[in-house]
């Protein structure tokens, strides 16, 4: 129930009230409490595919209605992770977009999870990794190289790993929740299954803070790790190079406000590439 409330952006009591209202409408129990958690009843399980079909149909209708808007006014919701959002805000790029399109405003949807563009949770995503959803279209912005980082304090206390195999004898920061399957998290689990997990976080900023505090090691992109004075690369060549993509739903790609942002990125690609590459030019063009 708590996860459902978080996903919908409401509190838990609101979810419980809406479920109760639905159950009153259908005249049957759909959800039951079980050992401190909630589960669908047998009828709830039977109705789930139909409910998901209704949700998908409503989302498709909303996308088509949005695509009918031919004006260059309103809000463009751009989603990305917290670290990239902070880096983007350090540049004049958003202000430059507003100057070019005075009727449009960028709203950053900052989330460590991949928000669902099909459900209209955002219009455009700047996302790490190869896109897997067939409904998404876009372009690659850049490839980002990764390394293993530690704080100076950690190196002084625990020494420096000389290679990937040494990670099994060190402390690392674990990833849970929305970031549990980040490429870096999967990579660390695969190469250092016996490493001691000193701390865990469900948020990438939490991982960063733990590394900066000297709690343990973590893999992160060069653009992020090199920007932190407290951190040093302890293993440089880990063979992890990941792409960043600009993505939108194919139903929305010709919507003027969405197209305007995509075209803006294309025209300022060097500056956007610098956000996620080793380059230090964050001044925009």
C-alpha positions as CSV (number, residue, x, y, z in Angstrom):
1,X,0.0,0.0,0.0
2,X,2.8,2.4,0.9
3,X,4.5,1.7,-2.5
4,X,1.3,2.3,-4.3
5,X,0.8,5.6,-2.5
6,X,4.4,6.6,-3.4
7,X,3.9,5.7,-7.0
8,X,0.7,7.8,-7.3
9,X,2.1,10.7,-5.3
10,X,-0.6,10.6,-2.6
11,X,-0.6,9.4,1.0
12,X,-1.5,5.9,2.1
13,X,-4.9,6.9,3.5
14,X,-5.9,8.2,0.1
15,X,-5.1,4.9,-1.6
16,X,-7.1,3.0,1.1
17,X,-10.1,5.3,0.6
18,X,-10.0,4.9,-3.2
19,X,-9.8,1.1,-2.9
20,X,-12.7,1.1,-0.5
21,X,-14.8,3.3,-2.9
22,X,-14.0,0.9,-5.8
23,X,-14.9,-2.1,-3.7
24,X,-18.2,-0.4,-2.8
25,X,-18.9,0.1,-6.5
26,X,-18.2,-3.5,-7.5
27,X,-19.7,-5.0,-4.4
28,X,-16.7,-7.3,-3.7
29,X,-13.5,-7.2,-1.8
30,X,-10.5,-6.7,-4.1
31,X,-7.7,-6.2,-1.6
32,X,-7.0,-8.0,1.7
33,X,-4.5,-7.4,4.4
34,X,-2.1,-10.3,5.0
35,X,0.7,-10.5,7.6
36,X,1.4,-6.7,7.6
37,X,1.1,-6.4,3.8
38,X,-1.7,-6.2,1.2
39,X,-2.6,-8.6,-1.5
40,X,-5.2,-8.8,-4.2
41,X,-8.1,-11.2,-3.6
42,X,-8.8,-13.9,-6.2
43,X,-11.3,-11.6,-7.8
44,X,-8.8,-8.7,-7.7
45,X,-6.3,-10.9,-9.5
46,X,-8.9,-11.8,-12.2
47,X,-9.8,-8.1,-12.7
48,X,-6.2,-6.9,-12.8
49,X,-5.5,-7.4,-16.5
50,X,-8.8,-5.6,-17.4
51,X,-7.9,-2.7,-15.1
52,X,-4.4,-2.4,-16.6
53,X,-6.0,-2.4,-20.0
54,X,-8.3,0.5,-19.0
55,X,-5.3,2.4,-17.6
56,X,-3.3,1.9,-20.8
57,X,-6.3,3.0,-22.9
58,X,-6.8,6.2,-20.8
59,X,-3.1,7.0,-21.0
60,X,-3.2,6.5,-24.8
61,X,-6.2,8.9,-25.0
62,X,-4.4,11.5,-22.9
63,X,-1.3,11.2,-25.2
64,X,-3.3,11.7,-28.3
65,X,-5.1,14.7,-26.8
66,X,-1.8,16.2,-25.8
67,X,-0.5,15.6,-29.3
68,X,-3.4,17.7,-30.7
69,X,-2.1,20.7,-28.9
70,X,-0.4,22.8,-31.7
71,X,0.7,25.7,-29.6
72,X,4.2,26.5,-28.3
73,X,2.9,27.3,-24.8
74,X,2.7,25.4,-21.5
75,X,5.1,23.1,-19.7
76,X,7.6,20.6,-20.9
77,X,8.2,18.0,-18.2
78,X,11.8,16.6,-18.4
79,X,12.7,13.7,-16.2
80,X,16.2,12.7,-15.1
81,X,18.1,11.6,-12.0
82,X,19.0,13.9,-9.2
83,X,22.7,14.3,-9.9
84,X,22.1,15.1,-13.6
85,X,19.3,17.5,-12.7
86,X,21.7,19.4,-10.4
87,X,24.3,19.5,-13.1
88,X,21.8,20.7,-15.6
89,X,20.7,23.5,-13.3
90,X,24.4,24.7,-13.0
91,X,24.3,25.5,-16.7
92,X,22.4,28.3,-18.6
93,X,20.7,25.7,-20.9
94,X,17.3,25.8,-19.4
95,X,17.3,29.6,-19.4
96,X,18.4,29.5,-23.0
97,X,15.5,27.3,-23.9
98,X,13.1,29.7,-22.1
99,X,14.6,32.6,-24.1
100,X,14.2,30.7,-27.4
101,X,10.6,29.7,-26.6
102,X,9.1,32.3,-24.3
103,X,5.8,30.5,-24.1
104,X,7.3,27.3,-22.7
105,X,8.6,26.4,-19.3
106,X,10.7,23.4,-18.4
107,X,9.6,21.4,-15.3
108,X,12.2,19.0,-14.1
109,X,10.7,15.7,-12.8
110,X,13.6,14.5,-10.7
111,X,13.5,10.8,-9.9
112,X,15.9,7.9,-9.5
113,X,13.4,5.5,-11.0
114,X,12.5,5.5,-14.7
115,X,9.2,7.4,-14.8
116,X,6.7,6.0,-17.2
117,X,6.4,8.2,-20.3
118,X,3.6,5.9,-21.6
119,X,1.5,7.0,-18.6
120,X,2.3,10.7,-19.1
121,X,4.4,11.0,-15.9
122,X,6.8,13.1,-18.0
123,X,7.2,14.3,-21.6
124,X,10.9,13.7,-22.2
125,X,13.5,11.6,-20.4
126,X,17.3,12.0,-20.2
127,X,18.1,8.5,-19.3
128,X,21.1,6.3,-18.6
129,X,21.4,3.1,-20.5
130,X,20.1,1.6,-23.7
131,X,16.3,2.2,-24.0
132,X,14.3,-1.0,-23.9
133,X,10.7,0.2,-24.4
134,X,9.6,-0.1,-28.0
135,X,7.3,2.9,-27.6
136,X,10.1,5.3,-26.9
137,X,12.1,7.2,-29.6
138,X,14.9,9.6,-29.4
139,X,18.7,10.0,-29.8
140,X,21.9,9.2,-28.0
141,X,23.4,12.3,-26.3
142,X,26.8,10.8,-25.3
143,X,28.7,7.9,-23.8
144,X,29.8,8.2,-20.2
145,X,32.9,6.5,-18.8
146,X,32.8,5.1,-15.2
147,X,35.4,4.4,-12.5
148,X,35.5,3.3,-8.9
149,X,35.8,6.2,-6.5
150,X,36.6,6.6,-2.8
151,X,37.2,9.5,-0.5
152,X,40.6,10.6,0.5
153,X,39.7,9.6,4.1
154,X,38.7,6.1,3.1
155,X,42.0,5.6,1.2
156,X,44.0,6.8,4.3
157,X,42.1,4.4,6.6
158,X,41.7,1.3,4.4
159,X,44.2,1.6,1.6
160,X,43.6,1.7,-2.2
161,X,42.3,-1.3,-4.2
162,X,44.7,-1.9,-7.1
163,X,42.3,-3.8,-9.4
164,X,38.7,-5.0,-9.6
165,X,39.6,-8.2,-7.8
166,X,40.7,-6.2,-4.7
167,X,37.1,-4.9,-4.3
168,X,36.2,-8.1,-2.5
169,X,38.4,-7.0,0.3
170,X,37.0,-3.5,0.7
171,X,33.8,-1.8,1.9
172,X,31.3,-0.8,-0.7
173,X,28.0,1.2,-0.8
174,X,25.0,-0.9,-1.8
175,X,22.1,0.2,-3.9
176,X,18.4,-0.6,-3.1
177,X,15.0,0.3,-4.3
178,X,14.8,2.3,-7.5
179,X,18.6,2.2,-8.0
180,X,19.1,-1.5,-7.2
181,X,19.3,-2.4,-10.9
182,X,21.4,0.6,-12.0
183,X,24.2,-0.6,-14.3
184,X,26.8,0.4,-11.8
185,X,25.0,-1.5,-9.0
186,X,24.8,-4.7,-11.1
187,X,28.4,-4.3,-12.1
188,X,29.6,-4.0,-8.5
189,X,27.5,-7.1,-7.4
190,X,29.0,-9.1,-10.3
191,X,32.7,-8.2,-9.8
192,X,32.7,-8.0,-6.0
193,X,30.1,-10.4,-4.6
194,X,32.2,-10.9,-1.3
195,X,32.7,-7.2,-0.6
196,X,31.4,-5.9,2.7
197,X,28.5,-3.6,2.3
198,X,29.0,-0.7,4.7
199,X,25.9,1.2,3.8
200,X,22.9,1.1,1.5
201,X,20.7,3.7,-0.1
202,X,17.6,3.9,-2.3
203,X,18.8,7.2,-3.7
204,X,21.8,8.0,-5.8
205,X,22.5,11.1,-3.8
206,X,22.6,8.9,-0.7
207,X,25.3,6.7,-2.4
208,X,27.3,9.8,-3.2
209,X,27.1,11.1,0.4
210,X,28.2,7.8,1.8
211,X,31.2,7.6,-0.5
212,X,32.1,11.3,0.3
213,X,31.8,10.5,4.0
214,X,34.4,7.7,3.7
215,X,31.9,4.8,4.3
216,X,33.0,2.8,1.2
217,X,33.6,2.6,-2.5
218,X,31.2,3.0,-5.4
219,X,31.3,3.1,-9.2
220,X,30.2,6.4,-10.7
221,X,30.5,8.3,-14.0
222,X,33.7,10.4,-14.4
223,X,31.6,13.6,-14.8
224,X,30.1,13.1,-11.3
225,X,33.1,11.7,-9.4
226,X,35.6,14.1,-10.8
227,X,33.4,17.0,-9.8
228,X,33.7,16.1,-6.1
229,X,36.9,17.4,-4.4
230,X,36.7,14.8,-1.7
231,X,36.8,11.9,-4.1
232,X,39.6,10.2,-6.1
233,X,39.5,7.5,-8.7
234,X,40.9,4.3,-7.2
235,X,40.3,2.0,-10.1
236,X,40.2,3.8,-13.5
237,X,39.8,1.1,-16.1
238,X,36.7,-0.9,-15.2
239,X,35.3,-1.2,-18.7
240,X,32.0,0.5,-17.9
241,X,30.9,2.9,-20.6
242,X,27.2,3.7,-20.7
243,X,25.1,5.8,-23.0
244,X,22.8,8.7,-22.1
245,X,19.7,9.1,-24.3
246,X,17.1,11.7,-24.9
247,X,13.8,9.9,-25.1
248,X,10.1,10.6,-25.8
249,X,7.0,8.5,-26.4
250,X,6.4,8.0,-30.2
251,X,2.9,9.4,-29.8
252,X,4.3,12.6,-28.4
253,X,7.3,13.2,-30.6
254,X,5.5,15.6,-33.0
255,X,3.8,17.6,-30.2
256,X,5.2,21.1,-30.7
257,X,6.3,21.7,-27.1
258,X,8.0,18.3,-27.0
259,X,9.5,18.7,-30.4
260,X,10.8,22.2,-29.4
261,X,12.8,20.7,-26.5
262,X,14.1,17.8,-28.7
263,X,15.2,20.3,-31.4
264,X,16.8,22.5,-28.7
265,X,18.9,19.6,-27.5
266,X,20.0,18.8,-31.0
267,X,21.0,22.4,-31.6
268,X,23.0,22.5,-28.3
269,X,24.2,18.9,-28.4
270,X,27.8,19.9,-27.6
271,X,26.7,21.5,-24.3
272,X,24.4,18.6,-23.4
273,X,27.1,16.1,-24.3
274,X,29.4,18.0,-21.8
275,X,26.9,17.3,-19.0
276,X,27.5,13.5,-19.1
277,X,31.0,13.2,-20.6
278,X,34.4,14.0,-19.3
279,X,34.3,17.5,-20.7
280,X,34.2,20.5,-18.3
281,X,32.4,23.0,-20.5
282,X,29.1,23.6,-18.8
283,X,28.6,27.1,-20.1
284,X,26.3,26.3,-23.0
285,X,26.8,27.6,-26.5
